[in-house]
């Protein structure tokens, strides 16, 4: 087996490096819309969470309303 020419090896390494770089750029470009869509979905989900009623507060309001109706009915029955 003969010794490879250093300039040929360097040229092949350069081509290989370029192919890898192009492949990574293509993969990064393919993933960019997915990342953007994910960010938009996160932003869309954050909005309703801010305006959503907390469950304990809603429970207290319903309980107070039920107590008011019960007391009103008891007062009306007398």
PDB file of N, CA, C and O in Angstrom:
ATOM      1  N   UNK A   1       0.840  -1.173   0.000  1.00  0.00           N
ATOM      2  CA  UNK A   1       0.000   0.000   0.000  1.00  0.00           C
ATOM      3  C   UNK A   1       0.886   1.238   0.000  1.00  0.00           C
ATOM      4  O   UNK A   1       1.876   1.318   0.727  1.00  0.00           O
ATOM      5  N   UNK A   2       0.503   2.203  -0.837  1.00  0.00           N
ATOM      6  CA  UNK A   2       1.317   3.413  -0.957  1.00  0.00           C
ATOM      7  C   UNK A   2       0.803   4.479  -0.006  1.00  0.00           C
ATOM      8  O   UNK A   2      -0.353   4.476   0.417  1.00  0.00           O
ATOM      9  N   UNK A   3       1.691   5.370   0.305  1.00  0.00           N
ATOM     10  CA  UNK A   3       1.369   6.492   1.198  1.00  0.00           C
ATOM     11  C   UNK A   3       0.475   7.476   0.456  1.00  0.00           C
ATOM     12  O   UNK A   3       0.800   7.854  -0.670  1.00  0.00           O
ATOM     13  N   UNK A   4      -0.682   7.921   1.066  1.00  0.00           N
ATOM     14  CA  UNK A   4      -1.563   8.871   0.374  1.00  0.00           C
ATOM     15  C   UNK A   4      -0.912  10.246   0.274  1.00  0.00           C
ATOM     16  O   UNK A   4      -0.122  10.654   1.126  1.00  0.00           O
ATOM     17  N   UNK A   5      -1.264  10.923  -0.771  1.00  0.00           N
ATOM     18  CA  UNK A   5      -0.753  12.273  -1.007  1.00  0.00           C
ATOM     19  C   UNK A   5      -1.362  13.224   0.028  1.00  0.00           C
ATOM     20  O   UNK A   5      -2.586  13.286   0.147  1.00  0.00           O
ATOM     21  N   UNK A   6      -0.539  13.970   0.783  1.00  0.00           N
ATOM     22  CA  UNK A   6      -1.077  14.862   1.813  1.00  0.00           C
ATOM     23  C   UNK A   6      -2.033  15.921   1.261  1.00  0.00           C
ATOM     24  O   UNK A   6      -2.995  16.291   1.934  1.00  0.00           O
ATOM     25  N   UNK A   7      -1.786  16.401   0.075  1.00  0.00           N
ATOM     26  CA  UNK A   7      -2.690  17.411  -0.482  1.00  0.00           C
ATOM     27  C   UNK A   7      -4.052  16.796  -0.831  1.00  0.00           C
ATOM     28  O   UNK A   7      -5.081  17.460  -0.707  1.00  0.00           O
ATOM     29  N   UNK A   8      -4.059  15.533  -1.264  1.00  0.00           N
ATOM     30  CA  UNK A   8      -5.322  14.849  -1.570  1.00  0.00           C
ATOM     31  C   UNK A   8      -6.105  14.591  -0.291  1.00  0.00           C
ATOM     32  O   UNK A   8      -7.330  14.716  -0.264  1.00  0.00           O
ATOM     33  N   UNK A   9      -5.382  14.228   0.777  1.00  0.00           N
ATOM     34  CA  UNK A   9      -6.041  14.002   2.068  1.00  0.00           C
ATOM     35  C   UNK A   9      -6.636  15.307   2.572  1.00  0.00           C
ATOM     36  O   UNK A   9      -7.769  15.340   3.054  1.00  0.00           O
ATOM     37  N   UNK A  10      -5.864  16.383   2.457  1.00  0.00           N
ATOM     38  CA  UNK A  10      -6.355  17.681   2.892  1.00  0.00           C
ATOM     39  C   UNK A  10      -7.590  18.101   2.090  1.00  0.00           C
ATOM     40  O   UNK A  10      -8.539  18.649   2.650  1.00  0.00           O
ATOM     41  N   UNK A  11      -7.575  17.845   0.796  1.00  0.00           N
ATOM     42  CA  UNK A  11      -8.714  18.185  -0.055  1.00  0.00           C
ATOM     43  C   UNK A  11      -9.954  17.378   0.336  1.00  0.00           C
ATOM     44  O   UNK A  11     -11.054  17.926   0.415  1.00  0.00           O
ATOM     45  N   UNK A  12      -9.779  16.089   0.579  1.00  0.00           N
ATOM     46  CA  UNK A  12     -10.905  15.244   0.990  1.00  0.00           C
ATOM     47  C   UNK A  12     -11.455  15.679   2.353  1.00  0.00           C
ATOM     48  O   UNK A  12     -12.669  15.694   2.557  1.00  0.00           O
ATOM     49  N   UNK A  13     -10.565  16.032   3.280  1.00  0.00           N
ATOM     50  CA  UNK A  13     -11.009  16.526   4.583  1.00  0.00           C
ATOM     51  C   UNK A  13     -11.796  17.825   4.440  1.00  0.00           C
ATOM     52  O   UNK A  13     -12.789  18.045   5.133  1.00  0.00           O
ATOM     53  N   UNK A  14     -11.337  18.675   3.537  1.00  0.00           N
ATOM     54  CA  UNK A  14     -12.040  19.935   3.305  1.00  0.00           C
ATOM     55  C   UNK A  14     -13.449  19.661   2.755  1.00  0.00           C
ATOM     56  O   UNK A  14     -14.423  20.277   3.189  1.00  0.00           O
ATOM     57  N   UNK A  15     -13.542  18.733   1.798  1.00  0.00           N
ATOM     58  CA  UNK A  15     -14.859  18.384   1.239  1.00  0.00           C
ATOM     59  C   UNK A  15     -15.770  17.762   2.298  1.00  0.00           C
ATOM     60  O   UNK A  15     -16.959  18.072   2.370  1.00  0.00           O
ATOM     61  N   UNK A  16     -15.200  16.891   3.109  1.00  0.00           N
ATOM     62  CA  UNK A  16     -15.972  16.242   4.164  1.00  0.00           C
ATOM     63  C   UNK A  16     -16.467  17.273   5.184  1.00  0.00           C
ATOM     64  O   UNK A  16     -17.621  17.233   5.611  1.00  0.00           O
ATOM     65  N   UNK A  17     -15.588  18.186   5.563  1.00  0.00           N
ATOM     66  CA  UNK A  17     -15.958  19.241   6.516  1.00  0.00           C
ATOM     67  C   UNK A  17     -17.093  20.091   5.956  1.00  0.00           C
ATOM     68  O   UNK A  17     -18.023  20.445   6.681  1.00  0.00           O
ATOM     69  N   UNK A  18     -17.018  20.421   4.660  1.00  0.00           N
ATOM     70  CA  UNK A  18     -18.069  21.221   4.024  1.00  0.00           C
ATOM     71  C   UNK A  18     -19.383  20.460   3.985  1.00  0.00           C
ATOM     72  O   UNK A  18     -20.443  21.037   4.226  1.00  0.00           O
ATOM     73  N   UNK A  19     -19.322  19.163   3.683  1.00  0.00           N
ATOM     74  CA  UNK A  19     -20.540  18.349   3.648  1.00  0.00           C
ATOM     75  C   UNK A  19     -21.205  18.292   5.020  1.00  0.00           C
ATOM     76  O   UNK A  19     -22.427  18.392   5.131  1.00  0.00           O
ATOM     77  N   UNK A  20     -20.401  18.134   6.054  1.00  0.00           N
ATOM     78  CA  UNK A  20     -20.942  18.097   7.413  1.00  0.00           C
ATOM     79  C   UNK A  20     -21.558  19.444   7.775  1.00  0.00           C
ATOM     80  O   UNK A  20     -22.629  19.500   8.379  1.00  0.00           O
ATOM     81  N   UNK A  21     -20.878  20.526   7.404  1.00  0.00           N
ATOM     82  CA  UNK A  21     -21.384  21.866   7.703  1.00  0.00           C
ATOM     83  C   UNK A  21     -22.708  22.121   6.988  1.00  0.00           C
ATOM     84  O   UNK A  21     -23.639  22.666   7.581  1.00  0.00           O
ATOM     85  N   UNK A  22     -22.795  21.733   5.729  1.00  0.00           N
ATOM     86  CA  UNK A  22     -24.040  21.899   4.962  1.00  0.00           C
ATOM     87  C   UNK A  22     -25.146  21.047   5.567  1.00  0.00           C
ATOM     88  O   UNK A  22     -26.292  21.488   5.653  1.00  0.00           O
ATOM     89  N   UNK A  23     -24.815  19.832   5.987  1.00  0.00           N
ATOM     90  CA  UNK A  23     -25.811  18.958   6.608  1.00  0.00           C
ATOM     91  C   UNK A  23     -26.354  19.540   7.896  1.00  0.00           C
ATOM     92  O   UNK A  23     -27.560  19.496   8.137  1.00  0.00           O
ATOM     93  N   UNK A  24     -25.471  20.089   8.736  1.00  0.00           N
ATOM     94  CA  UNK A  24     -25.922  20.710   9.975  1.00  0.00           C
ATOM     95  C   UNK A  24     -26.772  21.942   9.701  1.00  0.00           C
ATOM     96  O   UNK A  24     -27.773  22.169  10.380  1.00  0.00           O
ATOM     97  N   UNK A  25     -26.381  22.738   8.712  1.00  0.00           N
ATOM     98  CA  UNK A  25     -27.164  23.919   8.367  1.00  0.00           C
ATOM     99  C   UNK A  25     -28.548  23.524   7.879  1.00  0.00           C
ATOM    100  O   UNK A  25     -29.534  24.183   8.209  1.00  0.00           O
ATOM    101  N   UNK A  26     -28.632  22.461   7.100  1.00  0.00           N
ATOM    102  CA  UNK A  26     -29.933  21.994   6.607  1.00  0.00           C
ATOM    103  C   UNK A  26     -30.794  21.494   7.757  1.00  0.00           C
ATOM    104  O   UNK A  26     -31.985  21.800   7.815  1.00  0.00           O
ATOM    105  N   UNK A  27     -30.207  20.731   8.670  1.00  0.00           N
ATOM    106  CA  UNK A  27     -30.963  20.233   9.828  1.00  0.00           C
ATOM    107  C   UNK A  27     -31.416  21.388  10.705  1.00  0.00           C
ATOM    108  O   UNK A  27     -32.540  21.386  11.206  1.00  0.00           O
ATOM    109  N   UNK A  28     -30.545  22.378  10.895  1.00  0.00           N
ATOM    110  CA  UNK A  28     -30.905  23.546  11.696  1.00  0.00           C
ATOM    111  C   UNK A  28     -32.032  24.323  11.025  1.00  0.00           C
ATOM    112  O   UNK A  28     -32.943  24.805  11.698  1.00  0.00           O
ATOM    113  N   UNK A  29     -31.972  24.444   9.711  1.00  0.00           N
ATOM    114  CA  UNK A  29     -33.036  25.128   8.976  1.00  0.00           C
ATOM    115  C   UNK A  29     -34.351  24.378   9.046  1.00  0.00           C
ATOM    116  O   UNK A  29     -35.416  24.992   9.095  1.00  0.00           O
ATOM    117  N   UNK A  30     -34.284  23.048   9.050  1.00  0.00           N
ATOM    118  CA  UNK A  30     -35.496  22.243   9.152  1.00  0.00           C
ATOM    119  C   UNK A  30     -36.121  22.343  10.545  1.00  0.00           C
ATOM    120  O   UNK A  30     -37.341  22.262  10.687  1.00  0.00           O
ATOM    121  N   UNK A  31     -35.295  22.518  11.559  1.00  0.00           N
ATOM    122  CA  UNK A  31     -35.803  22.598  12.928  1.00  0.00           C
ATOM    123  C   UNK A  31     -36.304  23.987  13.302  1.00  0.00           C
ATOM    124  O   UNK A  31     -37.085  24.123  14.244  1.00  0.00           O
ATOM    125  N   UNK A  32     -35.877  25.007  12.594  1.00  0.00           N
ATOM    126  CA  UNK A  32     -36.259  26.382  12.944  1.00  0.00           C
ATOM    127  C   UNK A  32     -37.780  26.577  12.958  1.00  0.00           C
ATOM    128  O   UNK A  32     -38.280  27.178  13.908  1.00  0.00           O
ATOM    129  N   UNK A  33     -38.542  26.109  11.969  1.00  0.00           N
ATOM    130  CA  UNK A  33     -40.002  26.283  12.043  1.00  0.00           C
ATOM    131  C   UNK A  33     -40.631  25.556  13.234  1.00  0.00           C
ATOM    132  O   UNK A  33     -41.608  26.031  13.811  1.00  0.00           O
ATOM    133  N   UNK A  34     -40.069  24.408  13.595  1.00  0.00           N
ATOM    134  CA  UNK A  34     -40.603  23.688  14.750  1.00  0.00           C
ATOM    135  C   UNK A  34     -40.367  24.457  16.043  1.00  0.00           C
ATOM    136  O   UNK A  34     -41.240  24.510  16.909  1.00  0.00           O
ATOM    137  N   UNK A  35     -39.195  25.047  16.171  1.00  0.00           N
ATOM    138  CA  UNK A  35     -38.898  25.846  17.362  1.00  0.00           C
ATOM    139  C   UNK A  35     -39.810  27.066  17.415  1.00  0.00           C
ATOM    140  O   UNK A  35     -40.323  27.408  18.480  1.00  0.00           O
ATOM    141  N   UNK A  36     -40.014  27.719  16.284  1.00  0.00           N
ATOM    142  CA  UNK A  36     -40.891  28.886  16.241  1.00  0.00           C
ATOM    143  C   UNK A  36     -42.322  28.489  16.600  1.00  0.00           C
ATOM    144  O   UNK A  36     -42.983  29.188  17.369  1.00  0.00           O
ATOM    145  N   UNK A  37     -42.798  27.390  16.058  1.00  0.00           N
ATOM    146  CA  UNK A  37     -44.156  26.928  16.347  1.00  0.00           C
ATOM    147  C   UNK A  37     -44.297  26.594  17.832  1.00  0.00           C
ATOM    148  O   UNK A  37     -45.329  26.885  18.438  1.00  0.00           O
ATOM    149  N   UNK A  38     -43.276  25.991  18.413  1.00  0.00           N
ATOM    150  CA  UNK A  38     -43.297  25.657  19.836  1.00  0.00           C
ATOM    151  C   UNK A  38     -43.359  26.921  20.688  1.00  0.00           C
ATOM    152  O   UNK A  38     -44.099  26.971  21.671  1.00  0.00           O
ATOM    153  N   UNK A  39     -42.587  27.942  20.317  1.00  0.00           N
ATOM    154  CA  UNK A  39     -42.615  29.210  21.050  1.00  0.00           C
ATOM    155  C   UNK A  39     -43.984  29.872  20.954  1.00  0.00           C
ATOM    156  O   UNK A  39     -44.478  30.422  21.938  1.00  0.00           O
ATOM    157  N   UNK A  40     -44.597  29.823  19.778  1.00  0.00           N
ATOM    158  CA  UNK A  40     -45.929  30.416  19.608  1.00  0.00           C
ATOM    159  C   UNK A  40     -46.960  29.669  20.432  1.00  0.00           C
ATOM    160  O   UNK A  40     -47.850  30.288  21.015  1.00  0.00           O
ATOM    161  N   UNK A  41     -46.854  28.348  20.490  1.00  0.00           N
ATOM    162  CA  UNK A  41     -47.795  27.546  21.284  1.00  0.00           C
ATOM    163  C   UNK A  41     -47.634  27.865  22.762  1.00  0.00           C
ATOM    164  O   UNK A  41     -48.627  27.983  23.480  1.00  0.00           O
ATOM    165  N   UNK A  42     -46.392  28.007  23.227  1.00  0.00           N
ATOM    166  CA  UNK A  42     -46.161  28.355  24.621  1.00  0.00           C
ATOM    167  C   UNK A  42     -46.759  29.708  24.944  1.00  0.00           C
ATOM    168  O   UNK A  42     -47.371  29.881  25.998  1.00  0.00           O
ATOM    169  N   UNK A  43     -46.590  30.670  24.052  1.00  0.00           N
ATOM    170  CA  UNK A  43     -47.135  32.006  24.280  1.00  0.00           C
ATOM    171  C   UNK A  43     -48.656  31.969  24.289  1.00  0.00           C
ATOM    172  O   UNK A  43     -49.290  32.674  25.073  1.00  0.00           O
ATOM    173  N   UNK A  44     -49.243  31.151  23.422  1.00  0.00           N
ATOM    174  CA  UNK A  44     -50.698  31.047  23.352  1.00  0.00           C
ATOM    175  C   UNK A  44     -51.255  30.399  24.612  1.00  0.00           C
ATOM    176  O   UNK A  44     -52.351  30.751  25.048  1.00  0.00           O
ATOM    177  N   UNK A  45     -50.530  29.468  25.201  1.00  0.00           N
ATOM    178  CA  UNK A  45     -50.998  28.791  26.406  1.00  0.00           C
ATOM    179  C   UNK A  45     -50.795  29.631  27.657  1.00  0.00           C
ATOM    180  O   UNK A  45     -51.514  29.454  28.640  1.00  0.00           O
ATOM    181  N   UNK A  46     -49.826  30.543  27.636  1.00  0.00           N
ATOM    182  CA  UNK A  46     -49.582  31.384  28.802  1.00  0.00           C
ATOM    183  C   UNK A  46     -50.708  32.386  29.022  1.00  0.00           C
ATOM    184  O   UNK A  46     -50.997  32.737  30.166  1.00  0.00           O
ATOM    185  N   UNK A  47     -51.343  32.849  27.969  1.00  0.00           N
ATOM    186  CA  UNK A  47     -52.411  33.840  28.089  1.00  0.00           C
ATOM    187  C   UNK A  47     -53.590  33.348  28.909  1.00  0.00           C
ATOM    188  O   UNK A  47     -53.954  34.015  29.878  1.00  0.00           O
ATOM    189  N   UNK A  48     -54.212  32.215  28.577  1.00  0.00           N
ATOM    190  CA  UNK A  48     -55.350  31.735  29.358  1.00  0.00           C
ATOM    191  C   UNK A  48     -54.996  31.386  30.801  1.00  0.00           C
ATOM    192  O   UNK A  48     -55.848  31.479  31.685  1.00  0.00           O
ATOM    193  N   UNK A  49     -53.766  30.990  31.047  1.00  0.00           N
ATOM    194  CA  UNK A  49     -53.387  30.665  32.415  1.00  0.00           C
ATOM    195  C   UNK A  49     -53.410  31.894  33.307  1.00  0.00           C
ATOM    196  O   UNK A  49     -53.710  31.784  34.496  1.00  0.00           O
ATOM    197  N   UNK A  50     -53.106  33.039  32.769  1.00  0.00           N
ATOM    198  CA  UNK A  50     -53.108  34.263  33.567  1.00  0.00           C
ATOM    199  C   UNK A  50     -54.512  34.706  33.922  1.00  0.00           C
ATOM    200  O   UNK A  50     -54.739  35.241  35.008  1.00  0.00           O
ATOM    201  N   UNK A  51     -55.460  34.489  33.017  1.00  0.00           N
ATOM    202  CA  UNK A  51     -56.815  34.956  33.282  1.00  0.00           C
ATOM    203  C   UNK A  51     -57.704  33.878  33.883  1.00  0.00           C
ATOM    204  O   UNK A  51     -58.870  34.139  34.179  1.00  0.00           O
ATOM    205  N   UNK A  52     -57.183  32.682  34.069  1.00  0.00           N
ATOM    206  CA  UNK A  52     -57.956  31.576  34.619  1.00  0.00           C
ATOM    207  C   UNK A  52     -58.181  31.795  36.109  1.00  0.00           C
ATOM    208  O   UNK A  52     -57.278  32.246  36.814  1.00  0.00           O
ATOM    209  N   UNK A  53     -59.383  31.476  36.593  1.00  0.00           N
ATOM    210  CA  UNK A  53     -59.692  31.604  38.010  1.00  0.00           C
ATOM    211  C   UNK A  53     -58.975  30.503  38.773  1.00  0.00           C
ATOM    212  O   UNK A  53     -58.896  29.364  38.312  1.00  0.00           O
ATOM    213  N   UNK A  54     -58.464  30.844  39.922  1.00  0.00           N
ATOM    214  CA  UNK A  54     -57.871  29.786  40.746  1.00  0.00           C
ATOM    215  C   UNK A  54     -58.986  28.937  41.368  1.00  0.00           C
ATOM    216  O   UNK A  54     -60.004  29.474  41.805  1.00  0.00           O
ATOM    217  N   UNK A  55     -58.802  27.666  41.408  1.00  0.00           N
ATOM    218  CA  UNK A  55     -59.819  26.739  41.893  1.00  0.00           C
ATOM    219  C   UNK A  55     -60.221  26.989  43.344  1.00  0.00           C
ATOM    220  O   UNK A  55     -61.417  26.942  43.632  1.00  0.00           O
ATOM    221  N   UNK A  56     -59.302  27.251  44.277  1.00  0.00           N
ATOM    222  CA  UNK A  56     -59.728  27.512  45.661  1.00  0.00           C
ATOM    223  C   UNK A  56     -60.620  28.759  45.770  1.00  0.00           C
ATOM    224  O   UNK A  56     -61.593  28.761  46.523  1.00  0.00           O
ATOM    225  N   UNK A  57     -60.294  29.797  45.034  1.00  0.00           N
ATOM    226  CA  UNK A  57     -61.118  31.007  45.071  1.00  0.00           C
ATOM    227  C   UNK A  57     -62.516  30.765  44.525  1.00  0.00           C
ATOM    228  O   UNK A  57     -63.497  31.275  45.066  1.00  0.00           O
ATOM    229  N   UNK A  58     -62.606  29.996  43.463  1.00  0.00           N
ATOM    230  CA  UNK A  58     -63.904  29.660  42.879  1.00  0.00           C
ATOM    231  C   UNK A  58     -64.720  28.804  43.842  1.00  0.00           C
ATOM    232  O   UNK A  58     -65.936  28.972  43.935  1.00  0.00           O
ATOM    233  N   UNK A  59     -64.077  27.899  44.550  1.00  0.00           N
ATOM    234  CA  UNK A  59     -64.754  27.049  45.533  1.00  0.00           C
ATOM    235  C   UNK A  59     -65.341  27.891  46.656  1.00  0.00           C
ATOM    236  O   UNK A  59     -66.467  27.648  47.090  1.00  0.00           O
ATOM    237  N   UNK A  60     -64.601  28.859  47.121  1.00  0.00           N
ATOM    238  CA  UNK A  60     -65.086  29.742  48.189  1.00  0.00           C
ATOM    239  C   UNK A  60     -66.287  30.543  47.707  1.00  0.00           C
ATOM    240  O   UNK A  60     -67.271  30.678  48.435  1.00  0.00           O
ATOM    241  N   UNK A  61     -66.220  31.074  46.496  1.00  0.00           N
ATOM    242  CA  UNK A  61     -67.348  31.855  45.968  1.00  0.00           C
ATOM    243  C   UNK A  61     -68.608  31.015  45.836  1.00  0.00           C
ATOM    244  O   UNK A  61     -69.694  31.483  46.176  1.00  0.00           O
ATOM    245  N   UNK A  62     -68.488  29.788  45.353  1.00  0.00           N
ATOM    246  CA  UNK A  62     -69.649  28.904  45.214  1.00  0.00           C
ATOM    247  C   UNK A  62     -70.206  28.545  46.584  1.00  0.00           C
ATOM    248  O   UNK A  62     -71.423  28.495  46.765  1.00  0.00           O
ATOM    249  N   UNK A  63     -69.334  28.298  47.544  1.00  0.00           N
ATOM    250  CA  UNK A  63     -69.791  27.972  48.895  1.00  0.00           C
ATOM    251  C   UNK A  63     -70.536  29.143  49.526  1.00  0.00           C
ATOM    252  O   UNK A  63     -71.573  28.947  50.159  1.00  0.00           O
ATOM    253  N   UNK A  64     -70.027  30.338  49.364  1.00  0.00           N
ATOM    254  CA  UNK A  64     -70.698  31.522  49.908  1.00  0.00           C
ATOM    255  C   UNK A  64     -72.045  31.764  49.231  1.00  0.00           C
ATOM    256  O   UNK A  64     -73.010  32.154  49.888  1.00  0.00           O
ATOM    257  N   UNK A  65     -72.112  31.535  47.933  1.00  0.00           N
ATOM    258  CA  UNK A  65     -73.379  31.695  47.222  1.00  0.00           C
ATOM    259  C   UNK A  65     -74.394  30.669  47.720  1.00  0.00           C
ATOM    260  O   UNK A  65     -75.565  31.002  47.901  1.00  0.00           O
ATOM    261  N   UNK A  66     -73.966  29.434  47.942  1.00  0.00           N
ATOM    262  CA  UNK A  66     -74.873  28.404  48.461  1.00  0.00           C
ATOM    263  C   UNK A  66     -75.341  28.760  49.871  1.00  0.00           C
ATOM    264  O   UNK A  66     -76.508  28.551  50.201  1.00  0.00           O
ATOM    265  N   UNK A  67     -74.462  29.286  50.693  1.00  0.00           N
ATOM    266  CA  UNK A  67     -74.840  29.717  52.043  1.00  0.00           C
ATOM    267  C   UNK A  67     -75.840  30.855  51.990  1.00  0.00           C
ATOM    268  O   UNK A  67     -76.800  30.867  52.761  1.00  0.00           O
ATOM    269  N   UNK A  68     -75.638  31.807  51.102  1.00  0.00           N
ATOM    270  CA  UNK A  68     -76.572  32.922  50.945  1.00  0.00           C
ATOM    271  C   UNK A  68     -77.955  32.428  50.527  1.00  0.00           C
ATOM    272  O   UNK A  68     -78.964  32.873  51.074  1.00  0.00           O
ATOM    273  N   UNK A  69     -78.008  31.519  49.569  1.00  0.00           N
ATOM    274  CA  UNK A  69     -79.300  30.991  49.111  1.00  0.00           C
ATOM    275  C   UNK A  69     -79.996  30.235  50.241  1.00  0.00           C
ATOM    276  O   UNK A  69     -81.209  30.352  50.416  1.00  0.00           O
ATOM    277  N   UNK A  70     -79.230  29.464  51.003  1.00  0.00           N
ATOM    278  CA  UNK A  70     -79.802  28.711  52.123  1.00  0.00           C
ATOM    279  C   UNK A  70     -80.366  29.655  53.179  1.00  0.00           C
ATOM    280  O   UNK A  70     -81.479  29.451  53.664  1.00  0.00           O
ATOM    281  N   UNK A  71     -79.607  30.680  53.535  1.00  0.00           N
ATOM    282  CA  UNK A  71     -80.080  31.650  54.527  1.00  0.00           C
ATOM    283  C   UNK A  71     -81.289  32.433  54.011  1.00  0.00           C
ATOM    284  O   UNK A  71     -82.205  32.729  54.777  1.00  0.00           O
ATOM    285  N   UNK A  72     -81.298  32.763  52.750  1.00  0.00           N
ATOM    286  CA  UNK A  72     -82.422  33.496  52.159  1.00  0.00           C
ATOM    287  C   UNK A  72     -83.685  32.647  52.185  1.00  0.00           C
ATOM    288  O   UNK A  72     -84.765  33.141  52.509  1.00  0.00           O
ATOM    289  N   UNK A  73     -83.546  31.353  51.838  1.00  0.00           N
ATOM    290  CA  UNK A  73     -84.689  30.451  51.858  1.00  0.00           C
ATOM    291  C   UNK A  73     -85.200  30.231  53.284  1.00  0.00           C
ATOM    292  O   UNK A  73     -86.407  30.141  53.510  1.00  0.00           O
ATOM    293  N   UNK A  74     -84.272  30.146  54.244  1.00  0.00           N
ATOM    294  CA  UNK A  74     -84.673  29.963  55.639  1.00  0.00           C
ATOM    295  C   UNK A  74     -85.401  31.196  56.159  1.00  0.00           C
ATOM    296  O   UNK A  74     -86.366  31.072  56.913  1.00  0.00           O
ATOM    297  N   UNK A  75     -84.952  32.375  55.767  1.00  0.00           N
ATOM    298  CA  UNK A  75     -85.604  33.618  56.195  1.00  0.00           C
ATOM    299  C   UNK A  75     -86.957  33.781  55.533  1.00  0.00           C
ATOM    300  O   UNK A  75     -87.884  34.303  56.153  1.00  0.00           O
ATOM    301  N   UNK A  76     -87.094  33.350  54.296  1.00  0.00           N
ATOM    302  CA  UNK A  76     -88.363  33.483  53.568  1.00  0.00           C
ATOM    303  C   UNK A  76     -89.390  32.478  54.097  1.00  0.00           C
ATOM    304  O   UNK A  76     -90.591  32.732  53.998  1.00  0.00           O
ATOM    305  N   UNK A  77     -88.955  31.352  54.651  1.00  0.00           N
ATOM    306  CA  UNK A  77     -89.879  30.344  55.153  1.00  0.00           C
ATOM    307  C   UNK A  77     -90.495  30.741  56.473  1.00  0.00           C
ATOM    308  O   UNK A  77     -91.534  30.180  56.820  1.00  0.00           O
ATOM    309  N   UNK A  78     -89.946  31.651  57.226  1.00  0.00           N
ATOM    310  CA  UNK A  78     -90.484  32.068  58.528  1.00  0.00           C
ATOM    311  C   UNK A  78     -91.564  33.049  58.394  1.00  0.00           C
ATOM    312  O   UNK A  78     -92.119  33.497  59.398  1.00  0.00           O
TER     313      UNK A  78
END
